[in-house]
Amino acid sequence: MESFEFVKSSYSDDQADSECVEVATNVAGTVAVRDSKQGDGPVIRVTATAWADFAAAQAG
């Protein structure tokens, strides 16, 4: 089973009540995303390609 190593997104705000996500990229070919306020909550997993497309769309 994968063991994701989550880090807070650089796009997340530092305020405690803000909307924040954590992202894990340590599993080959997979990007995992979760709500930083629900560390034991659900995890969304996408391919690294899908995540790159998403990030590019958000930047542009």
DOKOL-839593 format. One record per residue: x, y, z of N, C-alpha, C, O in turn. Coordinates in steps of 0.05 Angstrom, whole numbers, plus 5000, padded with zeros to 4 digits. Example, Ala and Ser with C-alpha at 12.3 -4.5 7.8 and 13.67 -1.06 7.14 Angstrom:
2
    nc1    nc2    nc3   cac1   cac2   cac3    cc1    cc2    cc3    oc1    oc2    oc3
   5264   4886   5156   5246   4910   5156   5264   4934   5156   5285   4934   5169
   5257   4955   5142   5273   4979   5143   5258   5001   5157   5268   5023   5161
//
This chain:
60
    nc1    nc2    nc3   cac1   cac2   cac3    cc1    cc2    cc3    oc1    oc2    oc3
   5017   4977   5000   5000   5000   5000   5018   5025   5000   5039   5026   5013
   5009   5046   4985   5024   5070   4984   5025   5085   5011   5006   5084   5026
   5046   5098   5016   5049   5115   5039   5055   5143   5029   5078   5150   5023
   5034   5159   5028   5037   5186   5017   5050   5204   5038   5044   5203   5061
   5068   5222   5028   5081   5242   5045   5070   5269   5036   5079   5281   5017
   5050   5279   5051   5036   5303   5044   5051   5328   5052   5064   5329   5074
   5050   5349   5036   5060   5375   5042   5039   5395   5035   5023   5391   5017
   5038   5417   5050   5018   5438   5045   5023   5451   5018   5046   5458   5012
   5003   5455   5003   5006   5468   4977   5016   5496   4980   5009   5510   4998
   5033   5504   4961   5044   5532   4962   5022   5552   4956   5026   5576   4961
   5000   5543   4944   4977   5561   4938   4959   5565   4963   4942   5582   4962
   4963   5549   4984   4946   5551   5008   4954   5575   5025   4977   5583   5025
   4934   5586   5038   4937   5609   5056   4947   5599   5083   4942   5576   5090
   4962   5616   5097   4972   5608   5124   4952   5612   5146   4957   5604   5169
   4928   5623   5141   4909   5627   5162   4896   5601   5170   4891   5584   5153
   4891   5597   5195   4880   5572   5206   4853   5565   5194   4847   5541   5191
   4836   5585   5188   4809   5579   5179   4807   5580   5149   4784   5579   5138
   4829   5581   5134   4828   5583   5105   4825   5556   5093   4828   5535   5105
   4818   5556   5067   4816   5531   5052   4844   5523   5043   4858   5537   5028
   4853   5500   5052   4880   5491   5047   4880   5462   5037   4863   5446   5045
   4898   5456   5020   4902   5429   5011   4930   5420   5016   4949   5436   5017
   4934   5394   5018   4960   5382   5020   4963   5363   4996   4944   5351   4987
   4987   5362   4985   4993   5347   4961   5016   5328   4966   5035   5336   4980
   5014   5304   4956   5036   5284   4958   5044   5276   4930   5027   5268   4914
   5070   5277   4924   5080   5269   4898   5102   5248   4900   5117   5244   4881
   5103   5235   4923   5125   5216   4928   5119   5188   4917   5137   5171   4918
   5095   5183   4907   5089   5156   4895   5090   5160   4865   5075   5176   4853
   5107   5144   4852   5111   5147   4823   5085   5147   4807   5068   5129   4810
   5082   5167   4789   5059   5168   4771   5033   5177   4784   5013   5178   4770
   5034   5183   4810   5009   5190   4824   5012   5216   4840   5034   5221   4851
   4991   5232   4840   4990   5256   4857   4966   5252   4875   4944   5247   4865
   4970   5255   4901   4948   5252   4920   4942   5279   4932   4961   5295   4938
   4917   5286   4936   4909   5312   4946   4889   5307   4969   4871   5290   4967
   4891   5322   4990   4872   5321   5012   4868   5348   5025   4884   5366   5021
   4847   5351   5040   4841   5375   5056   4860   5375   5080   4861   5356   5095
   4874   5396   5083   4894   5397   5105   4880   5397   5133   4893   5389   5153
   4855   5404   5134   4840   5404   5160   4829   5376   5166   4818   5372   5188
   4830   5358   5147   4820   5331   5151   4842   5311   5143   4839   5296   5124
   4863   5311   5158   4886   5294   5152   4879   5264   5150   4893   5249   5135
   4858   5255   5164   4850   5227   5162   4826   5224   5144   4814   5202   5143
   4819   5245   5130   4796   5244   5112   4803   5232   5085   4824   5220   5081
   4785   5236   5065   4788   5224   5039   4812   5236   5024   4820   5259   5028
   4823   5220   5006   4846   5228   4990   4837   5225   4961   4826   5204   4953
   4842   5245   4945   4838   5243   4916   4864   5236   4903   4885   5249   4908
   4864   5216   4886   4888   5208   4872   4884   5212   4842   4864   5203   4831
   4904   5225   4829   4903   5229   4800   4930   5222   4789   4950   5220   4803
   4931   5219   4763   4957   5214   4750   4973   5239   4750   4962   5262   4752
   4999   5236   4749   5017   5259   4748   5011   5277   4724   5013   5301   4726
   5003   5265   4702   4996   5280   4677   4971   5297   4682   4970   5320   4674
   4951   5285   4694   4926   5299   4700   4931   5323   4718   4920   5344   4715
   4948   5319   4739   4955   5340   4757   4970   5363   4743   4964   5386   4748
   4988   5356   4726   5003   5377   4711   4984   5393   4693   4987   5417   4691
   4965   5379   4680   4945   5394   4664   4928   5412   4682   4922   5435   4674
   4920   5403   4705   4904   5419   4723   4920   5443   4732   4909   5466   4732
   4945   5439   4740   4961   5461   4750   4966   5482   4728   4966   5506   4733
   4970   5473   4704   4974   5491   4681   4949   5507   4676   4951   5531   4670
   4926   5495   4678   4901   5509   4673   4896   5530   4694   4886   5552   4688
   4904   5524   4719   4900   5543   4741   4919   5567   4739   4913   5589   4746
   4943   5562   4728   4963   5583   4725   4957   5602   4702   4965   5625   4702
   4943   5592   4682   4938   5608   4658   4912   5620   4657   4906   5634   4638
//
